[in-house]
Amino acid sequence: QVQLVESGGGLVQTGGSLRLSCVASGSITSINPMGWFRQAPGKERELVASFSSRGSANYADSVKGRFTISRDDAKNTVYLQMNSLKPEDTAIYYCNCKTGWGFRNDYWGQGTQVTVSS
């Protein structure tokens, strides 16, 4: 079992910054893929940024150059630094961790709200 707890969401003006944190507990190691997804009202959940099992980072085109994902394996924590925020970044942000054979098991955090005002 894996538990994920996110923090760091909030209300920010356009152009502002936020840093999200996700602390993982349970049976995970540095090779477990972890990342961030988001879901805006009326839209499907989408990938924002993630680390593969080999440690490479992947970003959605809409956030490239503005968001940075990082990971501290000693703390079992993954971060998402979000700069130059736009109103369209408004969503609930979810932390994700993949485990098991082929990393087919998905675990999700409870989500943290990010609201960007115009």
Secondary structure, DSSP 8 states (H G I E B T S, - for coil): -EEEEEE--EEEETT--EEEEEEEEES--TTS-EEEEEE-TTS--EEEEEE-TTS-EEE-GGGTTTEEEEEEGGGTEEEEEE-S--GGG-EEEEEEEEESGGG-EEEE---EEEEEE-
